[in-house]
Amino acid sequence: MTEDHGGRDDLDGLIQDWMDEEMAAAPVRATSLGVDGHDHELGHFGADFFEAEIARADGWRARLEKVGDDGLSTSQIIDRDLVLSGLRGRLVMDDWQAWRRDPSLYLDPCLSGVFMLFLQDQHPLAELVDSACARLAQVPSALEAAAGQLDPGLLAPVIRDRAVGQCEAAIRYYRELLPADIPDPAGRQRVAEAGRVAADAFEGLAAHLAGLEPKGGYAIGEERYSALLRQRELLDYGTDGLHQRGRAAWSDLDGRMTEVAARLGSKSWRQALEAINDRHPATPEEMLEGYRSVTERCRRFLIDRDLVTMPEGETCSVVPSPPFQRPLLAVASYSAPPTFKPSRAGHFFVPYPPGGTSPEQIQQRMATNSYATMATIAAHEAYPGHHWHLVWSQDHASPVRSMVRTPYFSEGWALFAEHIMNEAGFFADDAEVLCHLEARLFRAARIVVDTSLHAGDMTMEQAVEHMRSHTGLSEATARAEVGRYCAWPTQAASYLTGAIELERIRGSYLAQGRGTARSFNDAVAATGSLPLGLAELAVMSQGG
């Protein structure tokens, strides 16, 4: 990389130049953040682009490492180290060559790039249609690059199968569902024509992938996993240390859940959860209504108990998950409003089953979303979890902290948010308390499985069985979960790891007399989604 970035050597200028480059390199991400000027672009997908991105990351790493602490505020040091942690994480994975292994690098922008335009609805309909059609026209070349560059010798069977399912969902989305959502007849026709071209390309890639004989692996190895924990997440332990923390947390939660189950009259928490899970919605539509009701209950509780400061103008819509997401994600999720726009409207996605799911599997999915567990999930996804946190930080974090996020904070916060609600007495009875504890135990099992899968200590089938026997998940949900862990190393471990670290930081904050539990919630959430060490520095220095 050359050092031609406008000639700016001051840190704030360097970081702004880096942010501008990032948005140009990832236009779909720019759309999700509300950065204008990129909505008609899908991105670059050639081998030369992916290789150049590594060189660019290394150049920026070298340049920012030369910026010493002298003359910088604590806030500037945090911003610099945030960018550096992300760059170092990319370089850890350089030799993995994900662009030869992971179809999602091509598929995700081709799907979310169009979906996000209409979800956020930040421009007049005619402009959205223009942008959507422009992006749809670029889908065939992106998927052609995928077909040419994915190496069956490196591609893992589980990753290939996930990609085929995603392609199949995309075909229906672009041929049927997306055009039907366009209210203007002329716009609908344009999107339908462009959508057919994109759907044909997805159909072609699905056939190509199905015809491959993938022989690669998904495990990134203990060395890379540990390097990501230490260099990207700034934790002071590696794979084995994290694995042991997961096992210890699971054992502690197992004991606590056994006590609650006894109060419910059950011999074990598994037995108690089976009874609880029998009380579940009969249909996805009933599940949606249940989540809408409990999400409003969460919001009202936060306001009544004054646990956090509520941002002005925020709203959180509870809606079905996007059709193309359903084959890949069996749990609830959240989409934040665009960071750099005035919108404060987030979306809580309820996990609808994918098309073609059998009635038996649908009921298994419904059982995983029992009425008693909805309170915990709504607290995690909406109030005071992802929605509250990301809308609150939108108004307080620096631009780079609004753009660069780690799940070790964002998912850690959402699990910590469940803990906040439990402490305040939100859960209505022992059934809801047990589901809250099971959600944490589930995250502890995730740590064990994720570290084991990527260190090569556990096969996929062993991982599925571990999740079934150590959590309340059904077989279908456990299998979908493990597929996700294979495709997204270290992410599954972020939830409980981050929550434990936030609980530790809060303990120090309160012990030093820096404020109340509520002021801590507001202060730490305002820092953005930093690596935990930087979040601690920010809140303890009051420099966030």
BELGIRA-V860044 format. One record per residue. N is the residue number from 0. RES is the residue in three letters. PSI is psi in radians with two decimals (none if undefined). NEAR is the number of other ideal C-beta (glycine too) atoms within 10 Angstrom. Layout:
BEGIN
N:RES:PSI:NEAR, N:RES:PSI:NEAR
END
This chain:
BEGIN
0:MET:2.36:16, 1:THR:2.94:6, 2:GLU:0.54:10, 3:ASP:1.56:7, 4:HIS:0.78:18, 5:GLY:0.06:10, 6:GLY:0.23:8, 7:ARG:2.27:12, 8:ASP:-0.23:12, 9:ASP:2.56:11, 10:LEU:-0.83:19, 11:ASP:-0.69:15, 12:GLY:-0.71:13, 13:LEU:-0.77:20, 14:ILE:-0.68:24, 15:GLN:-0.71:16, 16:ASP:-0.74:17, 17:TRP:-0.75:22, 18:MET:-0.73:19, 19:ASP:-0.73:14, 20:GLU:-0.71:14, 21:GLU:-0.75:20, 22:MET:-0.62:19, 23:ALA:-0.61:15, 24:ALA:-0.40:16, 25:ALA:1.28:19, 26:PRO:-0.54:21, 27:VAL:-0.68:23, 28:ARG:-0.67:18, 29:ALA:-0.74:24, 30:THR:-0.77:28, 31:SER:-0.51:20, 32:LEU:-0.16:23, 33:GLY:0.44:18, 34:VAL:2.05:22, 35:ASP:2.81:13, 36:GLY:-0.04:11, 37:HIS:0.04:20, 38:ASP:-0.33:23, 39:HIS:-0.06:17, 40:GLU:2.54:19, 41:LEU:-0.56:21, 42:GLY:-3.11:21, 43:HIS:2.52:18, 44:PHE:0.15:21, 45:GLY:2.78:14, 46:ALA:-0.66:13, 47:ASP:-0.60:8, 48:PHE:-0.85:13, 49:PHE:-0.67:17, 50:GLU:-0.67:13, 51:ALA:-0.55:14, 52:GLU:-0.64:16, 53:ILE:-0.75:17, 54:ALA:-0.69:11, 55:ARG:-0.74:18, 56:ALA:-0.73:19, 57:ASP:-0.65:16, 58:GLY:-0.76:15, 59:TRP:-0.67:24, 60:ARG:-0.86:17, 61:ALA:-0.71:12, 62:ARG:-0.75:17, 63:LEU:-0.49:17, 64:GLU:-0.37:12, 65:LYS:-0.23:8, 66:VAL:1.85:18, 67:GLY:3.07:10, 68:ASP:-0.40:11, 69:ASP:2.25:5, 70:GLY:-0.05:9, 71:LEU:2.52:15, 72:SER:2.87:12, 73:THR:-0.69:15, 74:SER:-0.70:16, 75:GLN:-0.70:18, 76:ILE:-0.74:19, 77:ILE:-0.77:25, 78:ASP:-0.77:25, 79:ARG:-0.83:21, 80:ASP:-0.46:18, 81:LEU:-0.85:27, 82:VAL:-0.76:22, 83:LEU:-0.69:18, 84:SER:-0.70:20, 85:GLY:-0.72:23, 86:LEU:-0.73:23, 87:ARG:-0.62:19, 88:GLY:-0.71:20, 89:ARG:-0.72:16, 90:LEU:-0.51:16, 91:VAL:-0.65:20, 92:MET:0.16:16, 93:ASP:-0.92:15, 94:ASP:-0.12:8, 95:TRP:-0.47:15, 96:GLN:1.09:16, 97:ALA:-0.51:13, 98:TRP:-0.25:22, 99:ARG:-0.11:17, 100:ARG:-0.48:23, 101:ASP:1.81:23, 102:PRO:-0.40:24, 103:SER:-0.41:18, 104:LEU:-0.46:19, 105:TYR:-0.71:23, 106:LEU:-0.76:24, 107:ASP:-0.86:15, 108:PRO:-0.61:24, 109:CYS:-0.40:29, 110:LEU:-0.99:24, 111:SER:-0.44:19, 112:GLY:-0.62:27, 113:VAL:-0.77:30, 114:PHE:-0.74:19, 115:MET:-0.58:21, 116:LEU:-0.84:23, 117:PHE:-0.50:17, 118:LEU:-0.80:19, 119:GLN:-0.55:22, 120:ASP:0.91:11, 121:GLN:-0.03:19, 122:HIS:2.86:14, 123:PRO:2.66:9, 124:LEU:-0.71:13, 125:ALA:-0.69:11, 126:GLU:-0.69:13, 127:LEU:-0.72:20, 128:VAL:-0.75:22, 129:ASP:-0.84:17, 130:SER:-0.75:20, 131:ALA:-0.80:25, 132:CYS:-0.65:19, 133:ALA:-0.77:16, 134:ARG:-0.70:26, 135:LEU:-0.61:25, 136:ALA:-0.38:14, 137:GLN:-0.13:20, 138:VAL:-0.82:28, 139:PRO:-0.72:17, 140:SER:-0.62:14, 141:ALA:-0.76:23, 142:LEU:-0.48:26, 143:GLU:-0.68:16, 144:ALA:-0.69:19, 145:ALA:-0.82:24, 146:ALA:-0.63:16, 147:GLY:-0.45:11, 148:GLN:-0.43:18, 149:LEU:2.29:25, 150:ASP:1.99:14, 151:PRO:-0.38:15, 152:GLY:-0.33:11, 153:LEU:-0.45:17, 154:LEU:2.22:23, 155:ALA:2.51:19, 156:PRO:-0.74:17, 157:VAL:-0.61:19, 158:ILE:-0.70:22, 159:ARG:-0.78:20, 160:ASP:-0.69:15, 161:ARG:-0.71:22, 162:ALA:-0.70:26, 163:VAL:-0.77:18, 164:GLY:-0.67:19, 165:GLN:-0.70:25, 166:CYS:-0.77:28, 167:GLU:-0.68:19, 168:ALA:-0.63:24, 169:ALA:-0.64:28, 170:ILE:-0.86:19, 171:ARG:-0.68:16, 172:TYR:-0.82:22, 173:TYR:-0.49:27, 174:ARG:-0.57:17, 175:GLU:-0.98:13, 176:LEU:-0.80:15, 177:LEU:-0.90:25, 178:PRO:-0.62:19, 179:ALA:-0.37:10, 180:ASP:-0.07:9, 181:ILE:2.01:20, 182:PRO:-0.48:8, 183:ASP:2.18:12, 184:PRO:-0.76:8, 185:ALA:-0.76:10, 186:GLY:-0.67:18, 187:ARG:-0.72:17, 188:GLN:-0.75:13, 189:ARG:-0.80:18, 190:VAL:-0.64:25, 191:ALA:-0.74:16, 192:GLU:-0.79:12, 193:ALA:-0.64:22, 194:GLY:-0.63:26, 195:ARG:-0.71:15, 196:VAL:-0.77:14, 197:ALA:-0.73:29, 198:ALA:-0.69:21, 199:ASP:-0.68:16, 200:ALA:-0.71:25, 201:PHE:-0.68:26, 202:GLU:-0.70:16, 203:GLY:-0.74:15, 204:LEU:-0.67:27, 205:ALA:-0.77:19, 206:ALA:-0.70:12, 207:HIS:-0.83:17, 208:LEU:-0.73:22, 209:ALA:-0.49:13, 210:GLY:-0.13:8, 211:LEU:2.81:16, 212:GLU:1.44:9, 213:PRO:2.36:20, 214:LYS:0.15:12, 215:GLY:3.12:16, 216:GLY:2.84:17, 217:TYR:-0.32:20, 218:ALA:2.13:18, 219:ILE:-0.23:20, 220:GLY:2.63:15, 221:GLU:-0.64:17, 222:GLU:-0.84:12, 223:ARG:-0.74:20, 224:TYR:-0.83:25, 225:SER:-0.70:21, 226:ALA:-0.67:19, 227:LEU:-0.74:21, 228:LEU:-0.74:24, 229:ARG:-0.74:19, 230:GLN:-0.64:18, 231:ARG:-0.75:22, 232:GLU:-0.19:23, 233:LEU:0.63:22, 234:LEU:2.74:20, 235:ASP:0.42:8, 236:TYR:2.80:14, 237:GLY:-2.69:17, 238:THR:-0.85:25, 239:ASP:-0.73:13, 240:GLY:-0.71:15, 241:LEU:-0.74:23, 242:HIS:-0.80:22, 243:GLN:-0.63:14, 244:ARG:-0.69:19, 245:GLY:-0.76:23, 246:ARG:-0.74:15, 247:ALA:-0.73:12, 248:ALA:-0.72:21, 249:TRP:-0.75:21, 250:SER:-0.76:11, 251:ASP:-0.80:13, 252:LEU:-0.60:21, 253:ASP:-0.76:15, 254:GLY:-0.75:9, 255:ARG:-0.68:15, 256:MET:-0.59:24, 257:THR:-0.68:16, 258:GLU:-0.76:12, 259:VAL:-0.72:19, 260:ALA:-0.64:22, 261:ALA:-0.65:14, 262:ARG:-0.44:12, 263:LEU:0.01:17, 264:GLY:0.32:10, 265:SER:2.67:18, 266:LYS:-0.41:10, 267:SER:2.81:13, 268:TRP:-0.49:25, 269:ARG:-0.76:16, 270:GLN:-0.73:13, 271:ALA:-0.72:25, 272:LEU:-0.61:25, 273:GLU:-0.74:13, 274:ALA:-0.72:15, 275:ILE:-0.75:25, 276:ASN:-0.32:20, 277:ASP:-0.38:9, 278:ARG:1.40:12, 279:HIS:2.85:21, 280:PRO:2.62:20, 281:ALA:-0.43:10, 282:THR:2.81:11, 283:PRO:-0.59:18, 284:GLU:-0.71:12, 285:GLU:-0.65:14, 286:MET:-0.76:24, 287:LEU:-0.81:17, 288:GLU:-0.66:13, 289:GLY:-0.75:19, 290:TYR:-0.63:26, 291:ARG:-0.72:17, 292:SER:-0.81:13, 293:VAL:-0.47:22, 294:THR:-0.72:24, 295:GLU:-0.64:15, 296:ARG:-0.73:17, 297:CYS:-0.83:27, 298:ARG:-0.77:20, 299:ARG:-0.69:11, 300:PHE:-0.76:18, 301:LEU:-0.77:24, 302:ILE:-0.81:12, 303:ASP:-0.67:9, 304:ARG:-0.07:14, 305:ASP:0.85:10, 306:LEU:-0.47:22, 307:VAL:2.95:21, 308:THR:2.20:15, 309:MET:2.18:16, 310:PRO:2.54:16, 311:GLU:2.42:8, 312:GLY:0.13:11, 313:GLU:2.56:20, 314:THR:2.62:13, 315:CYS:1.91:24, 316:SER:2.33:15, 317:VAL:1.95:21, 318:VAL:2.83:16, 319:PRO:2.59:15, 320:SER:2.63:23, 321:PRO:2.48:21, 322:PRO:-0.66:19, 323:PHE:-0.24:28, 324:GLN:-0.40:21, 325:ARG:-0.63:22, 326:PRO:-0.31:24, 327:LEU:-0.42:20, 328:LEU:2.05:17, 329:ALA:0.11:24, 330:VAL:2.94:20, 331:ALA:2.77:21, 332:SER:3.05:15, 333:TYR:2.49:19, 334:SER:2.12:24, 335:ALA:2.75:24, 336:PRO:2.78:25, 337:PRO:2.16:21, 338:THR:-0.72:21, 339:PHE:0.45:16, 340:LYS:2.83:15, 341:PRO:-0.17:10, 342:SER:2.46:19, 343:ARG:0.53:19, 344:ALA:1.91:19, 345:GLY:2.99:21, 346:HIS:2.13:21, 347:PHE:1.97:25, 348:PHE:2.11:21, 349:VAL:2.35:24, 350:PRO:1.43:23, 351:TYR:2.54:20, 352:PRO:2.65:20, 353:PRO:2.82:23, 354:GLY:2.48:11, 355:GLY:-0.01:10, 356:THR:2.33:17, 357:SER:2.73:10, 358:PRO:-0.66:7, 359:GLU:-0.76:8, 360:GLN:-0.59:16, 361:ILE:-0.74:16, 362:GLN:-0.58:18, 363:GLN:-0.73:21, 364:ARG:-0.72:24, 365:MET:-0.67:19, 366:ALA:-0.55:22, 367:THR:-0.24:22, 368:ASN:0.92:24, 369:SER:2.81:22, 370:TYR:-0.62:20, 371:ALA:-0.48:23, 372:THR:-0.24:25, 373:MET:-0.56:25, 374:ALA:-0.74:27, 375:THR:-0.76:28, 376:ILE:-0.69:26, 377:ALA:-0.67:28, 378:ALA:-0.66:30, 379:HIS:-0.85:28, 380:GLU:-0.53:26, 381:ALA:-1.34:28, 382:TYR:2.02:29, 383:PRO:0.57:26, 384:GLY:-2.27:27, 385:HIS:-0.83:25, 386:HIS:-0.92:32, 387:TRP:-0.83:28, 388:HIS:-0.86:26, 389:LEU:-0.57:27, 390:VAL:-0.72:24, 391:TRP:-0.81:21, 392:SER:-0.44:27, 393:GLN:-0.56:24, 394:ASP:-0.13:13, 395:HIS:-0.53:16, 396:ALA:2.69:24, 397:SER:2.81:18, 398:PRO:-0.76:16, 399:VAL:-0.56:20, 400:ARG:-0.44:25, 401:SER:-0.40:21, 402:MET:-0.67:24, 403:VAL:2.07:21, 404:ARG:2.51:20, 405:THR:2.42:26, 406:PRO:-0.32:20, 407:TYR:-0.41:28, 408:PHE:-0.91:27, 409:SER:-0.78:22, 410:GLU:-0.58:25, 411:GLY:-0.73:25, 412:TRP:-0.77:28, 413:ALA:-0.64:27, 414:LEU:-0.66:24, 415:PHE:-0.62:28, 416:ALA:-0.69:30, 417:GLU:-0.72:27, 418:HIS:-0.72:17, 419:ILE:-0.80:24, 420:MET:-0.66:26, 421:ASN:-0.78:18, 422:GLU:-0.64:10, 423:ALA:-0.04:15, 424:GLY:0.48:10, 425:PHE:-0.71:22, 426:PHE:2.29:20, 427:ALA:-0.49:12, 428:ASP:3.14:11, 429:ASP:-0.48:18, 430:ALA:-0.77:21, 431:GLU:-0.63:22, 432:VAL:-0.75:22, 433:LEU:-0.70:28, 434:CYS:-0.64:26, 435:HIS:-0.82:25, 436:LEU:-0.65:23, 437:GLU:-0.57:24, 438:ALA:-0.65:21, 439:ARG:-0.73:24, 440:LEU:-0.69:24, 441:PHE:-0.75:20, 442:ARG:-0.54:27, 443:ALA:-0.73:26, 444:ALA:-0.63:27, 445:ARG:-0.74:28, 446:ILE:-0.84:24, 447:VAL:-0.83:25, 448:VAL:-0.78:28, 449:ASP:-0.82:28, 450:THR:-0.67:30, 451:SER:-0.74:20, 452:LEU:-0.82:24, 453:HIS:-0.27:25, 454:ALA:-0.08:19, 455:GLY:0.33:12, 456:ASP:-0.03:16, 457:MET:2.35:20, 458:THR:2.97:13, 459:MET:-0.78:18, 460:GLU:-0.68:10, 461:GLN:-0.64:14, 462:ALA:-0.74:25, 463:VAL:-0.80:20, 464:GLU:-0.66:15, 465:HIS:-0.76:19, 466:MET:-0.64:24, 467:ARG:-0.77:17, 468:SER:-0.34:11, 469:HIS:0.04:19, 470:THR:-3.08:24, 471:GLY:0.30:26, 472:LEU:2.55:25, 473:SER:2.90:20, 474:GLU:-0.75:13, 475:ALA:-0.75:20, 476:THR:-0.70:22, 477:ALA:-0.72:25, 478:ARG:-0.73:19, 479:ALA:-0.68:24, 480:GLU:-0.84:22, 481:VAL:-0.66:28, 482:GLY:-0.67:23, 483:ARG:-0.73:19, 484:TYR:-0.68:24, 485:CYS:-0.65:21, 486:ALA:-0.27:19, 487:TRP:1.20:15, 488:PRO:2.44:21, 489:THR:-0.36:25, 490:GLN:-0.73:16, 491:ALA:-0.47:26, 492:ALA:-0.12:30, 493:SER:-0.53:25, 494:TYR:-1.13:27, 495:LEU:-0.61:28, 496:THR:-0.86:29, 497:GLY:-0.71:28, 498:ALA:-0.78:23, 499:ILE:-0.73:20, 500:GLU:-0.71:21, 501:LEU:-0.66:27, 502:GLU:-0.67:14, 503:ARG:-0.78:12, 504:ILE:-0.73:20, 505:ARG:-0.69:18, 506:GLY:-0.75:11, 507:SER:-0.71:13, 508:TYR:-0.82:20, 509:LEU:-0.70:14, 510:ALA:-0.55:8, 511:GLN:0.04:9, 512:GLY:0.54:6, 513:ARG:-0.22:14, 514:GLY:-2.89:15, 515:THR:3.04:10, 516:ALA:-0.68:14, 517:ARG:-0.75:14, 518:SER:-0.56:15, 519:PHE:-0.80:20, 520:ASN:-0.84:25, 521:ASP:-0.75:16, 522:ALA:-0.81:19, 523:VAL:-0.62:25, 524:ALA:-0.47:28, 525:ALA:-0.26:19, 526:THR:-0.20:24, 527:GLY:-2.37:31, 528:SER:1.12:26, 529:LEU:2.75:29, 530:PRO:2.54:25, 531:LEU:-0.62:22, 532:GLY:-0.67:17, 533:LEU:-0.60:22, 534:ALA:-0.70:30, 535:GLU:-0.78:20, 536:LEU:-0.74:21, 537:ALA:-0.84:25, 538:VAL:-0.59:26, 539:MET:-0.40:17, 540:SER:-0.09:13, 541:GLN:0.51:10, 542:GLY:0.16:14, 543:GLY:none:24
END
